[in-house]
Amino acid sequence: QVQLQESGPGLVKPSETLSLTCTVSGVPITINDVYWSWIRQSPGKGLEWIGYIADSGRTSYSPSLESRTSISRDTSKNQFALQLSSVTPEDTAVYYCARMGTEWNLELWGQGTLVIGSS
């Protein structure tokens, strides 16, 4: 059974860096043709794709967030991580990690974690 679970602080102060980890169980994150993605959801913006890290380790980011985003992985722990710098209250959202296929289909999601950018 494949499962994804987000973890990290739920409150980030403005100007600081949001850091989240996604732990994947049931399948190695190096599996071919799978893109491990971060997505967020907020009332104002709806669903927004943040970026992914591919089986090879190659990353890709949303143009609107690329300058502040870094996605990395630790294959020994079967985890991938999100860092979003210079957080503002507008970054408040539920953040999800997800498994994405080759046709941009988000086929499996974590439960999501609420992150609030506030002091």
N, C-alpha and C positions, 0 to 999 in steps of 0.2 A: 504494500500500500504506500503510495507516494503522498507525502504530506509536506507542507511548507508552514513555517511559523516565524513570525516577526518578533523581534525583541529589541528593546532599547528604551531610553528615557521618554516619558510622555510629555515632558515640559522642557522646552529649550528657550533660553533667553534671547531676545533680539540681538543680532550681530554675531551670535555664537553659531556653532556648527551642529546640525542635526546628524546624528549617527544611529543607524539602524542595522540590524543583522537579521538575515533570513537563514534559518536552519532547514535544510532539505533532508528528508529521510526517504528511504525506499528506492532511490536512484542516484547514481553519481552525477554531480553537476557538470562533469566532463562529457556526458552523453552527447552523441552526435546530433546535430540539427535541432538543438534546443537552446532557447535564448531565455536567460533568467532575468526577469524584468522587475522594475519598481514602478508602481502606479499610485496615484493619490486621488482622493475624492474630497471635494469641499462644496458647500452649498453654492458659492458664487461661481466656481469654475467647472463644476461637475467632475467627470473623470478626466484625468490628465496623465498621459504616459510620460514617465521621467527618463527612463533609459533601460539598457540591458547590458548584460555581459554574456557573451556567447561561449559555446563549448571550448573554443580555442583560447578564450580569455580576451578576445577583442570586445571593445565596448562601443556603445553608441548612445547618444543623448538627445533629448528634445532640444531643438535650437534655442528655445526660450529659457532653458535652464542649464545649458551646457557649461556656461562660464562658472557656475556655482556647484556643479555636480561631479561626483566621482564614485564610480562603482568598482568594487574590487571583489576578490574571492580568496578563500582559503580552502583548497581542495582537500587538504588533510582532515579538515573538520567538516567538509561538505557544506560550507557556508558561503554566502555572498553578502556583501554589505553596501550600504548607501551612505554617502556623506554629502550633505547639502550645506554649504557655507553661507554666511551672512544672512541668517534667518531673520525674517520679519513676521509680524502677525499675519500677513497674507499667505504665509506658508502653512498656516494651521490647516490640518486636513487629517483624514484617515489614510494612512499609508499602507499599501499592500505590496507584498512580493508575490510573483506569479511565474508560472511556467508558460512560455510562449513558443508556439510552433513556427515553422518556416513561412507560413502565410499570415503572420501577425495575429494569430488566434491565441487569445489568452485562455488556455485550456484548464488551468488549475491555479487556484488562488489560496493564499493564506487567509487567516481570519481578519486581518487588518489590525492596525494599532493607531490610536489617536495620538497625534503629536500637536501640541499647542505651542506656538511661538509667542511667548508672552513672559513678562517679568512677574 
